[in-house]
Amino acid sequence: MVSMDRLLAFAAMSLLVIVIPGPSVLFVIGRALAHGRRTALATVLGNVVGSYLLVVAVALGVGTLVERSVTVFLTVKLAGAAYLMYLGVQAYRHRKDMKASAIRASAESGARRGDLRTVLDGVIVGVTNPKGIVFFAAVLPQFVDHSAGGLPGQMLILGLVPICIGLVTDTAWGLTASAARTWFARSDRRLSMIGGAGGFAMIGLGVTVAATGRAE
């Protein structure tokens, strides 16, 4: 059973990561800008499904290894922290390309597709999201109670927290973008500021992951 203090701590960490715009958010914004609210919401649904598939993969794979090996835990954690910092640096360096990335994601989606295909596209983006892969592999294992056992089950429960947060925040991004398509599309500076702030926050998160948490 996951304790409430671990659940709340993981929720706080998850919120910090999720509010930083990444590939999934850009994809949702791109779909909203190109096709409007319905497509954006279908994309969000697919994205959270894909993200939870990552949780399942980590819980059944990495979770078992971490339970048995402190070395594996430290390796995954430090590698994840380094990659989070790398993503932060990249996000800051390319902050002025946020608008272009969102528009490109829209263009690549092509003409309006059926809802099922749109959801499947979102699943693919969620599963292949580097930020999600790193977060679930490097951060999620730090919040389980090793003494209680059953790490995979704990991870599956904890994983629902960022999924629910992501559902709410990504929906908000999609609805906002679809309601203000012209406002977003005409300002490089607005998206640039979001990208720069997100980059700094990601670097800070990477340092935090590296400096805290340990196998028990």
Disulfide bonds with the S-S distance in Angstrom:
none
